[in-house]
Amino acid sequence: MPLDFWPLGNAERLAWAAVADVVAPPPPPDYEAWAVRHVEFGNESQFPGRYDPKRFPFFGPILAALSPEDASRNVTLLGSAQIGKSVLCQVFVAASLDLDPGNVIYYHPTESNATEWARTKWKPMLRQTRRLRELLGEERSRDGGQSLLFYERRDGLASLIVAGANSGPAVSMKSARNQVQDDLSKWEVLPSGDSETQADSRSKAFLFAKVLKAGTPLIEPGCRTTRNFRAGTQEHWHVPCPHCQHVQELTWENMLASTDAEDPGDAHFTCASCNGRIENHHLAWMNEHAVELGGGFKAENPKAKDRSFYLWAALVPLESWENIFRAWLKAEGNPAAEQVFYNDTVGRAYKSAGESPPYEEIRDRATATGHRLGLIPASAALIFTAGCDCQKDRVEVHLKGFGKDGRRATVEYRVLEGHISTDKTRAALDALLEETWPDEYGNQRRVDMLAIDGNAWTDDVMQWARRHSWNRVIVTRGAKSENAPPLQQVQSERKLDGKPKRQQKRFYNLGVSGLKSVLYVALGKKDQLERGYCAYPQGLEDDFFQQLCAERREPKRTRDGFTVYRWVKDPSQRNEVLDTELIAEGAAVRCGWRALTDKTAAELEARLIAAGTLAREAMERQPDLLDRVDDKARAIHQAATGAPLDTGGYRRR
């Protein structure tokens, strides 16, 4: 047979075959398969060893949506804390650097968050993933291709930039086809414009860009991650019933209705079809067989152009259902704790109160059921604090008691005349720290902690505060961030000349926005035995309650069209009562109020009861002692203020 009849001897055919091999498109990137081949977790992980898609089957569809083969540009993952979102983000970044080379930017809420992630998450993955080391090279600080926040492929085809979204230059740096916007709910509006809008623009030049927006929700309205989720397909994970194989979503409402509060160890779901019990040990089987039995992610808004997914703690094998339900029982009724539960466990934004109930309602409740003015009620006696707000001609003081289950009570409200810089006003504040108030157990109490606002006249406030131990006096300022924690120590300050100040142990940022949201929810509680109840004494004027209810949360449009929510008040209405309420709460947080366990609360209450019993016995043996205490208090107050002390009748019984 002639050679030209033999297929392998056809030179033209061989040439075209070689060309076909070169120009043939590569197979579609499979990020999950890449993770299975290359990702391995160390002993610090709850599941050390190779990445196992059977353990987290819901990550596969999300990674597929991030592939260039999927038409969506933005992919949102809304979910609980600690469900593996960071692992998913890291797999997307690492696999895209390998399979779909191009620049990647990984944004975090702040630069410090970015640095922490690079050190604690990305560098361990780089050490444990051989394929990444082959692509990026070994870690060497002198290597021009690598630094803590910048990594480049050896062949120059792709790079990773790690940045904080709170930095204007960081969100306006070089363009990237792929992005991760992590912890999106915590992003802020910058002076130069909205951080998320600016970050999105970094990828707008790419036709097939992918932006992964991931985060645990915070407060609604205004939660960024929730807004992006609702704009997308809104896909929820569905699993088959282990008894009848009916496919359904396991919702928090189902668990809450199915489980007896008296038996949290029996936390379970109920099948919507057969009413069978779905228990924690069924989870692995349900997740593994979800897709083959008709479950998996199902979209509630299928016509949306972008994909969005929702996952919560009960669907992930990292938290037992019993622990989830016990967390709810501990949080129920306490607005601050409920917010944390809904955010971190259920993966939903907490619907805050945008305004308080009518002030007349709170005033009438205090008139009908309030305690005596100047008395620390037993329901709020565990921690006793003062919150002070400085004005041009006065310092307003709110004395508050805080108890277990999130309960609080106003004890007294005072106005000290004079500016904080004057000797007379400072002496009055000194005297306030030495003064005592009775509680219902029979004790005479000094304030455990005084917090004073340092937003205005900061140097004068600090000068007075330094006269006292930082264990009794702290200085606060309202945090600008809507998402700031309740109380956070100021890490660094700079003088007007730019030089750093010495760090102050007593200076704190106060998360006033979140504190207002929680307070206004709590003010709606009407039962004195409810968790989170706010008690007010009889005898306060209408102006007190009007100031307490002075603000409301309203949407505002930024110059680049983004909607933010801000607390506003009528310009004619004062709000010092509200401010001092929150400052006093900041002092209570500093004393550990929000971290109180049932055991610690019981111990504190037992000590107060025992001390009160001893005090009453001492009074019975020395009937004139109280008169001497009154005389001393009057003398201190007279010397400090020049005015006689009005005891309000509560010192003498």
C-alpha positions as CSV (number, residue, x, y, z in Angstrom):
1,M,0.0,0.0,0.0
2,P,1.4,3.4,-1.0
3,L,2.5,5.5,2.0
4,D,0.1,8.4,1.1
5,F,-2.9,6.0,1.6
6,W,-1.8,5.3,5.2
7,P,-3.4,7.9,7.6
8,L,-0.3,8.4,9.8
9,G,1.8,9.1,6.7
10,N,-0.4,12.1,5.6
11,A,1.9,15.1,6.2
12,E,-0.9,17.6,5.6
13,R,-3.2,15.8,8.1
14,L,-0.5,15.7,10.7
15,A,0.1,19.5,10.3
16,W,-3.6,20.3,10.7
17,A,-3.8,18.0,13.7
18,A,-0.9,19.9,15.3
19,V,-2.6,23.2,14.7
20,A,-5.9,21.9,16.1
21,D,-4.1,20.9,19.3
22,V,-2.7,24.4,19.7
23,V,-5.8,26.4,19.0
24,A,-8.4,24.1,20.7
25,P,-10.0,25.8,23.7
26,P,-9.0,24.4,27.0
27,P,-11.6,22.5,29.0
28,P,-13.8,24.7,31.2
29,P,-12.2,25.6,34.5
30,D,-13.6,23.3,37.2
31,Y,-12.8,25.0,40.5
32,E,-14.2,22.2,42.7
33,A,-12.1,19.6,40.9
34,W,-9.1,21.8,41.4
35,A,-9.8,22.0,45.1
36,V,-10.1,18.2,45.3
37,R,-6.8,17.7,43.6
38,H,-4.7,20.4,45.3
39,V,-6.3,21.7,48.6
40,E,-5.3,20.1,51.9
41,F,-6.2,21.4,55.3
42,G,-3.8,21.2,58.3
43,N,-4.4,20.1,61.8
44,E,-5.9,23.5,62.7
45,S,-8.9,22.6,60.6
46,Q,-11.9,20.8,62.0
47,F,-11.6,18.4,59.0
48,P,-7.8,18.0,58.3
49,G,-6.8,16.4,55.1
50,R,-7.9,16.7,51.5
51,Y,-10.8,18.8,50.4
52,D,-13.9,16.6,50.4
53,P,-16.8,17.8,48.2
54,K,-19.2,15.3,49.9
55,R,-18.8,17.2,53.2
56,F,-19.6,20.5,51.6
57,P,-21.7,19.7,48.5
58,F,-23.3,23.1,48.4
59,F,-19.9,24.7,47.6
60,G,-19.8,22.9,44.2
61,P,-22.7,24.9,42.6
62,I,-21.3,28.2,43.9
63,L,-17.9,27.5,42.5
64,A,-19.5,26.5,39.2
65,A,-21.3,29.9,39.2
66,L,-17.9,31.5,39.6
67,S,-16.6,29.7,36.5
68,P,-16.3,31.8,33.2
69,E,-18.8,29.3,31.8
70,D,-21.6,30.8,33.9
71,A,-23.2,34.0,32.6
72,S,-23.5,35.8,35.9
73,R,-21.1,38.5,36.6
74,N,-21.7,39.0,40.4
75,V,-22.1,36.0,42.7
76,T,-23.3,36.7,46.2
77,L,-23.0,34.3,49.2
78,L,-25.1,35.4,52.2
79,G,-24.7,33.2,55.2
80,S,-23.9,32.6,58.9
81,A,-20.5,33.1,60.4
82,Q,-18.1,30.2,60.4
83,I,-19.6,28.1,57.7
84,G,-16.6,28.0,55.4
85,K,-17.1,31.2,53.4
86,S,-13.4,32.0,53.7
87,V,-12.4,28.6,52.3
88,L,-14.7,29.0,49.3
89,C,-13.2,32.5,48.6
90,Q,-9.7,31.1,48.8
91,V,-10.5,28.2,46.5
92,F,-11.9,30.6,44.0
93,V,-8.8,32.8,44.1
94,A,-6.3,30.0,44.0
95,A,-8.0,28.0,41.3
96,S,-8.6,31.0,39.1
97,L,-4.9,32.0,39.3
98,D,-4.2,28.5,38.0
99,L,-7.0,27.7,35.5
100,D,-8.1,31.2,34.4
101,P,-5.1,33.4,34.7
102,G,-5.7,37.1,35.2
103,N,-5.4,39.7,37.9
104,V,-7.4,39.1,41.1
105,I,-8.1,41.6,43.9
106,Y,-9.2,40.3,47.3
107,Y,-10.9,43.1,49.2
108,H,-11.5,43.2,53.0
109,P,-13.4,45.8,55.0
110,T,-10.2,47.4,56.3
111,E,-6.4,47.2,55.7
112,S,-5.8,45.6,59.1
113,N,-8.4,42.9,58.1
114,A,-6.5,42.4,54.8
115,T,-3.2,42.0,56.6
116,E,-4.7,39.6,59.2
117,W,-6.2,37.4,56.4
118,A,-2.9,37.3,54.5
119,R,-1.1,36.1,57.5
120,T,-3.5,33.7,59.0
121,K,-5.5,32.3,56.0
122,W,-3.7,32.8,52.7
123,K,-0.1,32.1,53.8
124,P,-1.0,28.8,55.5
125,M,-2.9,27.8,52.3
126,L,0.2,28.7,50.3
127,R,2.4,26.5,52.5
128,Q,0.0,23.6,52.3
129,T,-0.8,23.7,48.6
130,R,2.0,22.5,46.4
131,R,0.4,23.7,43.2
132,L,0.2,27.3,44.5
133,R,3.9,27.2,45.4
134,E,4.7,26.0,41.9
135,L,2.7,29.0,40.5
136,L,3.8,31.7,42.9
137,G,7.1,30.5,44.2
138,E,8.3,30.1,47.7
139,E,7.7,32.9,50.3
140,R,10.6,35.3,50.4
141,S,10.3,38.9,51.5
142,R,13.1,39.9,49.0
143,D,11.3,38.2,46.1
144,G,10.0,41.0,43.9
145,G,7.0,38.8,42.9
146,Q,5.8,38.3,46.5
147,S,5.0,40.4,49.5
148,L,2.4,40.0,52.2
149,L,-0.3,41.7,50.2
150,F,0.9,41.1,46.6
151,Y,1.6,37.8,44.8
152,E,2.4,37.3,41.2
153,R,2.7,34.1,39.1
154,R,6.2,33.2,38.0
155,D,5.2,33.5,34.4
156,G,3.6,36.9,34.9
157,L,0.2,35.8,33.6
158,A,-1.7,36.6,36.9
159,S,-1.4,38.4,40.2
160,L,-3.2,38.6,43.5
161,I,-3.6,41.9,45.3
162,V,-4.9,41.9,48.9
163,A,-6.4,45.3,50.0
164,G,-8.7,47.1,52.5
165,A,-11.8,48.7,51.2
166,N,-11.5,51.5,53.7
167,S,-8.5,52.9,51.7
168,G,-9.3,55.2,48.8
169,P,-6.1,54.3,46.9
170,A,-6.7,50.6,47.5
171,V,-10.1,50.6,45.8
172,S,-8.9,52.7,42.9
173,M,-5.8,50.7,42.1
174,K,-5.2,48.6,39.0
175,S,-8.0,46.7,37.3
176,A,-8.7,43.0,37.8
177,R,-11.0,40.6,36.0
178,N,-11.8,38.6,39.2
179,Q,-12.6,40.0,42.6
180,V,-13.5,38.8,46.1
181,Q,-15.4,41.4,48.2
182,D,-15.2,39.7,51.6
183,D,-17.2,40.6,54.7
184,L,-19.1,43.0,52.5
185,S,-21.7,44.0,55.2
186,K,-19.0,45.8,57.1
187,W,-17.9,48.0,54.2
188,E,-18.2,51.8,54.6
189,V,-18.9,54.8,52.5
190,L,-15.6,56.7,52.0
191,P,-15.1,60.5,51.6
192,S,-14.3,59.8,47.9
193,G,-17.5,57.8,47.4
194,D,-19.0,54.4,48.1
195,S,-16.3,51.7,48.6
196,E,-18.4,48.9,47.0
197,T,-19.2,51.0,43.9
198,Q,-15.5,51.9,43.5
199,A,-14.5,48.3,43.9
200,D,-17.0,47.2,41.3
201,S,-15.6,49.7,38.8
202,R,-12.2,47.9,39.0
203,S,-13.7,45.1,36.9
204,K,-16.0,47.0,34.6
205,A,-13.6,47.0,31.7
206,F,-13.7,43.1,31.5
207,L,-16.6,41.5,29.6
208,F,-16.4,38.3,31.6
209,A,-15.5,39.5,35.0
210,K,-16.4,37.6,38.2
211,V,-17.0,39.3,41.5
212,L,-17.7,37.2,44.5
213,K,-19.6,39.2,47.2
214,A,-19.5,37.3,50.5
215,G,-20.6,38.2,54.0
216,T,-22.5,37.6,57.2
217,P,-25.4,40.1,57.3
218,L,-25.8,42.9,59.9
219,I,-28.6,45.3,60.3
220,E,-31.5,45.8,57.9
221,P,-32.3,48.1,56.2
222,G,-28.8,49.0,54.9
223,C,-27.1,45.6,54.9
224,R,-24.9,45.4,51.7
225,T,-24.7,41.6,51.5
226,T,-28.5,41.2,52.0
227,R,-29.2,43.8,49.3
228,N,-26.9,42.0,46.8
229,F,-28.6,38.7,47.7
230,R,-32.0,40.0,47.0
231,A,-30.9,41.5,43.7
232,G,-29.7,38.0,42.6
233,T,-31.4,34.6,42.1
234,Q,-31.9,34.0,45.8
235,E,-31.0,30.3,45.8
236,H,-31.7,28.3,48.9
237,W,-30.3,24.8,49.6
238,H,-33.0,22.0,49.6
239,V,-32.5,18.5,50.9
240,P,-34.6,15.3,50.8
241,C,-36.4,14.0,53.8
242,P,-34.6,10.9,55.2
243,H,-38.0,9.2,55.5
244,C,-40.1,10.1,52.4
245,Q,-37.5,11.9,50.3
246,H,-39.7,15.0,50.0
247,V,-37.3,17.8,49.0
248,Q,-37.5,20.9,51.2
249,E,-35.6,23.8,52.7
250,L,-34.6,23.4,56.4
251,T,-35.5,26.8,57.8
252,W,-34.9,28.3,61.3
253,E,-38.7,28.7,61.7
254,N,-39.1,25.0,61.2
255,M,-36.6,24.1,63.9
256,L,-38.1,26.7,66.3
257,A,-41.6,25.3,65.8
258,S,-40.5,21.7,66.1
259,T,-38.3,21.9,69.2
260,D,-39.5,22.0,72.7
261,A,-37.7,24.9,74.6
262,E,-37.6,22.6,77.7
263,D,-35.5,20.1,75.8
264,P,-32.9,21.8,73.5
265,G,-31.0,18.5,73.2
266,D,-33.9,17.3,71.0
267,A,-33.5,20.1,68.4
268,H,-34.8,18.8,65.1
269,F,-36.9,19.7,62.0
270,T,-40.2,18.3,60.9
271,C,-40.8,17.1,57.3
272,A,-43.4,19.3,55.5
273,S,-44.8,16.2,53.8
274,C,-44.8,13.2,56.2
275,N,-44.3,15.1,59.5
276,G,-41.3,12.8,60.2
277,R,-38.5,13.9,62.5
278,I,-35.4,15.2,60.7
279,E,-32.5,14.9,63.2
280,N,-28.9,16.1,63.2
281,H,-27.5,12.7,62.4
282,H,-29.5,12.7,59.1
283,L,-27.6,15.8,57.8
284,A,-24.7,14.1,56.1
285,W,-27.0,11.8,54.2
286,M,-29.3,14.6,53.1
287,N,-26.5,16.8,51.9
288,E,-24.8,14.0,50.0
289,H,-27.9,12.9,48.2
290,A,-29.5,16.3,47.8
291,V,-28.8,16.9,44.1
292,E,-29.4,13.3,42.9
293,L,-32.9,13.2,44.6
294,G,-34.0,16.5,43.1
295,G,-32.8,19.0,45.7
296,G,-29.8,21.3,45.8
297,F,-30.0,25.0,45.2
298,K,-33.4,26.3,44.1
299,A,-33.9,29.9,43.0
300,E,-36.7,32.1,44.3
301,N,-35.8,34.8,41.8
302,P,-34.7,32.7,38.7
303,K,-35.0,35.6,36.2
304,A,-32.2,37.6,37.9
305,K,-29.1,38.0,35.8
306,D,-26.7,37.4,38.8
307,R,-26.5,34.4,41.0
308,S,-27.0,34.7,44.8
309,F,-26.9,31.9,47.4
310,Y,-27.9,31.5,51.1
311,L,-26.5,29.1,53.6
312,W,-27.0,28.9,57.4
313,A,-25.3,27.1,60.3
314,A,-27.8,24.1,60.5
315,L,-26.8,23.0,56.9
316,V,-23.1,22.9,57.6
317,P,-21.4,20.1,59.6
318,L,-19.6,22.5,61.9
319,E,-22.2,23.2,64.5
320,S,-24.7,20.9,66.2
321,W,-28.4,21.6,66.1
322,E,-28.5,21.4,69.9
323,N,-25.9,24.2,70.2
324,I,-27.9,26.3,67.7
325,F,-31.1,26.0,69.7
326,R,-29.3,26.6,73.0
327,A,-27.8,29.8,71.5
328,W,-31.3,30.9,70.7
329,L,-32.7,30.2,74.2
330,K,-29.8,32.3,75.6
331,A,-30.4,35.2,73.2
332,E,-34.2,35.2,73.1
333,G,-35.7,38.5,74.3
334,N,-32.4,40.4,74.5
335,P,-32.3,42.6,71.4
336,A,-28.5,42.8,71.4
337,A,-28.1,39.0,71.7
338,E,-30.9,38.4,69.2
339,Q,-29.1,40.5,66.6
340,V,-25.9,38.4,67.0
341,F,-27.9,35.2,66.8
342,Y,-29.7,36.1,63.6
343,N,-26.5,37.5,62.0
344,D,-24.0,34.8,63.0
345,T,-26.2,31.7,63.3
346,V,-29.3,32.1,61.1
347,G,-27.4,34.2,58.5
348,R,-30.1,36.9,58.3
349,A,-30.0,40.7,58.7
350,Y,-31.5,41.9,62.0
351,K,-34.5,44.1,61.4
352,S,-33.7,47.0,63.7
353,A,-36.1,49.7,64.9
354,G,-35.8,52.8,62.8
355,E,-37.3,54.9,65.6
356,S,-38.5,54.5,69.2
357,P,-42.1,54.0,70.3
358,P,-43.9,57.3,71.1
359,Y,-42.4,59.0,74.1
360,E,-45.8,59.2,75.8
361,E,-46.0,55.4,75.9
362,I,-42.7,55.1,77.8
363,R,-43.5,58.0,80.0
364,D,-46.9,56.6,81.0
365,R,-45.4,53.2,81.6
366,A,-42.8,54.8,84.0
367,T,-45.6,56.7,85.8
368,A,-47.7,53.6,86.3
369,T,-45.0,51.0,87.1
370,G,-41.7,52.8,87.5
371,H,-39.4,52.5,90.5
372,R,-38.5,55.3,92.9
373,L,-36.2,58.0,91.5
374,G,-32.7,57.5,92.9
375,L,-33.1,53.8,93.6
376,I,-31.2,51.0,91.8
377,P,-33.9,48.4,91.2
378,A,-33.1,44.7,91.8
379,S,-33.8,43.9,88.1
380,A,-30.9,46.1,87.0
381,A,-28.5,46.1,90.0
382,L,-25.6,44.0,88.8
383,I,-23.6,46.9,87.3
384,F,-24.1,50.6,88.1
385,T,-22.6,53.2,85.7
386,A,-22.8,56.8,84.8
387,G,-22.8,58.3,81.3
388,C,-21.7,62.0,80.9
389,D,-22.1,64.4,78.0
390,C,-20.3,67.7,77.9
391,Q,-21.9,70.8,76.6
392,K,-20.8,74.5,76.5
393,D,-22.2,75.4,79.9
394,R,-23.0,72.0,81.6
395,V,-22.3,68.3,81.9
396,E,-25.4,66.1,81.8
397,V,-25.2,62.8,83.8
398,H,-27.3,59.7,83.3
399,L,-27.0,57.1,86.1
400,K,-28.0,53.6,84.9
401,G,-28.3,50.2,86.4
402,F,-27.8,47.0,84.3
403,G,-28.9,43.5,85.2
404,K,-29.1,40.0,83.7
405,D,-31.0,39.2,80.6
406,G,-30.3,42.6,79.0
407,R,-32.4,44.5,81.5
408,R,-31.5,48.1,82.3
409,A,-32.9,51.0,84.4
410,T,-32.4,54.7,84.8
411,V,-31.6,55.6,88.4
412,E,-31.3,59.3,88.2
413,Y,-30.6,62.1,85.7
414,R,-28.6,65.2,86.7
415,V,-27.3,68.4,85.1
416,L,-24.0,69.8,86.5
417,E,-23.6,73.5,85.7
418,G,-20.4,74.8,84.1
419,H,-17.9,73.7,81.4
420,I,-15.8,70.6,81.9
421,S,-12.7,72.8,82.1
422,T,-13.9,74.7,85.3
423,D,-12.8,73.7,88.7
424,K,-16.3,73.8,90.0
425,T,-17.6,71.3,87.4
426,R,-14.6,69.0,87.8
427,A,-15.1,69.0,91.6
428,A,-18.8,68.1,91.1
429,L,-17.8,65.1,88.9
430,D,-15.2,64.1,91.5
431,A,-17.9,64.2,94.2
432,L,-20.2,62.1,91.9
433,L,-17.7,59.3,91.9
434,E,-17.7,59.2,95.7
435,E,-21.5,59.6,96.2
436,T,-23.6,56.5,96.9
437,W,-27.1,55.4,95.8
438,P,-29.3,52.7,97.5
439,D,-30.3,49.5,95.8
440,E,-33.3,47.3,96.6
441,Y,-31.0,44.8,98.4
442,G,-30.1,47.4,101.1
443,N,-26.7,48.4,99.8
444,Q,-25.3,51.9,99.3
445,R,-23.5,51.8,95.9
446,R,-20.9,54.0,94.1
447,V,-20.8,53.9,90.4
448,D,-18.7,51.0,89.1
449,M,-17.7,52.9,86.0
450,L,-18.2,56.4,84.6
451,A,-17.9,57.1,80.9
452,I,-17.6,60.6,79.6
453,D,-17.9,61.8,76.0
454,G,-14.7,63.1,74.5
455,N,-15.9,64.1,71.1
456,A,-15.8,67.7,72.1
457,W,-13.3,69.5,74.3
458,T,-11.2,66.3,74.2
459,D,-8.1,67.7,76.0
460,D,-10.3,69.1,78.9
461,V,-12.1,65.8,79.2
462,M,-8.9,63.8,79.3
463,Q,-7.3,66.2,81.8
464,W,-10.2,65.5,84.2
465,A,-10.4,61.8,83.5
466,R,-6.6,61.3,84.3
467,R,-7.4,62.4,87.9
468,H,-9.0,59.0,88.3
469,S,-8.1,55.4,87.6
470,W,-8.9,54.1,84.1
471,N,-10.7,51.2,86.0
472,R,-13.3,53.7,87.1
473,V,-13.4,56.5,84.4
474,I,-13.2,56.0,80.6
475,V,-13.5,58.5,77.8
476,T,-15.7,57.6,74.7
477,R,-16.4,59.1,71.3
478,G,-19.1,58.1,68.9
479,A,-17.7,55.8,66.1
480,K,-18.3,57.0,62.6
481,S,-18.9,53.5,61.3
482,E,-22.5,52.2,61.1
483,N,-21.1,48.8,61.8
484,A,-18.8,49.6,64.7
485,P,-18.8,47.2,67.7
486,P,-20.5,48.5,70.9
487,L,-17.2,49.4,72.5
488,Q,-13.7,49.3,71.0
489,Q,-10.5,50.7,72.5
490,V,-8.8,53.4,70.4
491,Q,-5.6,51.8,69.2
492,S,-3.8,54.9,67.9
493,E,-4.3,58.7,67.9
494,R,-2.4,61.5,66.2
495,K,-1.8,65.1,67.2
496,L,-2.4,68.0,64.9
497,D,1.2,67.9,63.7
498,G,0.8,64.2,62.7
499,K,2.9,62.7,65.4
500,P,1.4,59.7,67.3
501,K,0.0,60.2,70.7
502,R,0.7,57.8,73.5
503,Q,-1.9,55.1,73.5
504,Q,-4.6,55.7,76.1
505,K,-6.0,52.8,78.1
506,R,-9.2,54.8,78.8
507,F,-10.2,56.0,75.3
508,Y,-12.9,54.0,73.4
509,N,-14.9,54.3,70.3
510,L,-18.7,53.8,71.0
511,G,-20.8,52.1,68.3
512,V,-23.7,54.4,68.7
513,S,-25.6,53.4,65.6
514,G,-25.9,49.8,66.6
515,L,-26.6,50.7,70.2
516,K,-29.5,53.0,69.2
517,S,-31.0,50.2,67.1
518,V,-30.9,47.8,69.9
519,L,-32.2,50.3,72.5
520,Y,-35.2,51.3,70.3
521,V,-36.2,47.7,70.0
522,A,-35.9,47.2,73.7
523,L,-38.0,50.3,74.5
524,G,-40.9,48.6,72.8
525,K,-41.0,45.9,75.5
526,K,-43.9,46.4,77.9
527,D,-43.5,43.5,80.4
528,Q,-41.1,44.2,83.3
529,L,-40.1,40.6,83.3
530,E,-39.2,40.5,79.6
531,R,-35.6,40.1,78.7
532,G,-34.2,43.4,77.5
533,Y,-36.8,45.5,79.4
534,C,-35.9,49.1,79.9
535,A,-37.2,50.6,83.2
536,Y,-37.5,54.3,84.0
537,P,-38.4,55.9,87.4
538,Q,-41.4,57.9,88.3
539,G,-41.0,61.6,88.5
540,L,-39.1,62.4,85.3
541,E,-40.2,65.3,83.1
542,D,-41.7,64.9,79.6
543,D,-38.5,66.5,78.2
544,F,-36.5,63.5,79.4
545,F,-38.6,61.0,77.4
546,Q,-38.7,63.3,74.4
547,Q,-34.9,63.5,74.3
548,L,-34.7,59.7,74.7
549,C,-36.9,59.2,71.6
550,A,-35.4,62.1,69.6
551,E,-33.8,60.2,66.7
552,R,-34.9,58.1,63.7
553,R,-33.0,56.2,61.0
554,E,-33.5,57.5,57.5
555,P,-32.1,56.7,54.1
556,K,-29.7,59.1,52.5
557,R,-28.4,59.1,48.9
558,T,-24.6,59.6,48.4
559,R,-23.3,61.6,45.6
560,D,-22.6,58.4,43.6
561,G,-26.1,57.2,44.0
562,F,-25.6,54.7,46.9
563,T,-28.2,54.6,49.7
564,V,-26.9,54.8,53.2
565,Y,-28.9,55.0,56.5
566,R,-28.2,57.6,59.1
567,W,-29.6,58.6,62.5
568,V,-31.2,62.0,62.4
569,K,-33.2,64.3,64.7
570,D,-35.3,67.3,64.5
571,P,-32.9,70.4,64.7
572,S,-35.2,71.9,67.4
573,Q,-35.1,68.7,69.6
574,R,-32.3,68.0,72.1
575,N,-31.0,64.5,72.5
576,E,-28.6,64.5,75.4
577,V,-30.7,62.0,77.3
578,L,-30.3,59.5,74.4
579,D,-26.5,60.2,74.2
580,T,-25.9,59.7,77.9
581,E,-28.0,56.5,77.9
582,L,-25.7,55.1,75.3
583,I,-22.5,56.4,77.0
584,A,-23.7,54.7,80.3
585,E,-24.2,51.5,78.3
586,G,-20.7,51.8,77.0
587,A,-19.4,51.9,80.6
588,A,-21.5,48.8,81.4
589,V,-20.1,47.0,78.4
590,R,-16.6,47.9,79.6
591,C,-17.6,46.3,82.9
592,G,-18.6,43.1,81.1
593,W,-22.4,43.5,81.0
594,R,-22.9,42.0,77.6
595,A,-20.6,39.1,78.4
596,L,-22.4,38.1,81.6
597,T,-23.1,34.4,81.9
598,D,-25.9,33.0,84.0
599,K,-23.4,31.7,86.5
600,T,-21.6,35.1,86.8
601,A,-24.9,37.0,87.1
602,A,-26.1,34.6,89.9
603,E,-22.8,35.1,91.8
604,L,-23.0,38.9,91.5
605,E,-26.6,38.9,92.7
606,A,-25.7,36.6,95.6
607,R,-23.0,39.0,96.7
608,L,-25.3,42.0,96.6
609,I,-28.0,40.1,98.6
610,A,-25.4,39.1,101.2
611,A,-23.9,42.5,101.4
612,G,-27.3,44.1,101.8
613,T,-28.2,41.7,104.6
614,L,-25.0,42.6,106.5
615,A,-25.7,46.3,105.9
616,R,-29.2,46.1,107.4
617,E,-27.9,44.2,110.4
618,A,-25.3,46.8,111.0
619,M,-27.9,49.6,110.8
620,E,-30.0,47.8,113.3
621,R,-27.0,47.7,115.7
622,Q,-26.0,51.3,114.9
623,P,-29.2,53.3,114.2
624,D,-27.3,56.6,113.9
625,L,-24.9,55.4,111.2
626,L,-27.2,56.4,108.4
627,D,-27.4,59.9,109.7
628,R,-23.6,60.2,109.7
629,V,-23.5,58.9,106.1
630,D,-26.0,61.6,105.2
631,D,-24.0,64.3,106.9
632,K,-20.8,63.2,105.0
633,A,-22.6,63.1,101.7
634,R,-24.1,66.6,102.2
635,A,-20.7,68.0,103.2
636,I,-18.9,66.6,100.1
637,H,-21.7,67.8,97.8
638,Q,-21.8,71.3,99.4
639,A,-18.0,71.7,99.1
640,A,-18.0,70.6,95.4
641,T,-21.1,72.4,94.1
642,G,-21.8,75.2,96.6
643,A,-25.4,73.9,96.9
644,P,-27.1,71.7,99.5
645,L,-27.5,68.0,98.6
646,D,-31.1,67.0,97.8
647,T,-31.4,63.4,99.0
648,G,-34.8,63.0,97.6
649,G,-35.9,61.3,100.7
650,Y,-34.4,58.0,99.8
651,R,-31.5,57.9,102.2
652,R,-33.7,58.0,105.3
653,R,-36.3,55.3,105.5
